[in-house]
Amino acid sequence: MTDRRQDINERFIADVEMLRKQRGWSIAELAIRAHLDIEELEEILSGNSKLPLDAIMLLAGGLGISPGLLIDVGAKRSDGD
């Protein structure tokens, strides 16, 4: 993975974790709300797997935000905005 991709991935994960914690949810709660297996979510949040588009869509839905907003947050942070 290139440094840029790694940076975007890390920021995406940090944003998902921030939003999850703001809501007071456990990883298990987010997994339920996002319709993901907890093992799959843990793998994504550990950074050990690629972020498939369907997982991004499910996570955004589980967090109650649009996928574009979730991706945009990570992109803006990676650009230094």
C-alpha angles and dihedrals in degrees: 000000000000120000091250092051091046090051093050091047092050092048092048090052091047090051093050090049092048092051092045092051093045087059092047092239129149120226087256091055092051090047090054093046092046094046091237129133109254090235090055092049092048090051091051093046092048089059091234095118136048118258106249116207092241090056090051090051093048094046092050090049091048090051091047096241134109118267089236091058092049092050093041092055092056093043094051092048091049091052091053096250 
